[in-house]
């Protein structure tokens, strides 16, 4: 059975191999649809202004994405506040990761992460959760002993109904 509605995603990174990898991964999942792959900030802004998207995946290789204290990410969040941004980053410094979150990232994922962890971050961010990180990102922060608040728990706001309870409500 094909889903009628798919979660539309725009992926931005200046490295073709990353764009191809992310696009391939998302398209393997029936619920996601990559509507655009862009290689620079200007292309990303043009795509976002032309059509709405459910989520932005911003790669660490996007030109201008990390310059000037994450100014591009801040601008992106200010211009498109309803569209969550997941940053796909190879940064390992706890303070830098915290800065990325303060700049407006809804989720952080390492490119060294397993696919299931990436999917879990996407699910949590799409459900409205903020400051979600993958386990590897959390380990970078824990190893540094940083007093940074990251949410890696798999529960959804304390709600954990089982399938039987969920079906019984309908």
CORBELBEL-V263534 format. One line per field, one symbol per residue. psi: psi as a letter, one per 20 degrees, with the letter a starting at -180 (. if undefined). A space follows every 10 residues. Layout:
psi=???
This chain:
psi=pppgpqopqp ppqjohhggg ggggghiiph iqooiqpqir hggghgghhh qqqhqpooqi jppihjqllk hggggghhhm hioqpppnqj qiphhghghg ghijphqppq ijqqhhhggg ggggghiiqq lpqrhgghhg ghhikqlpoq oipiqnkipl qrgghghhi.
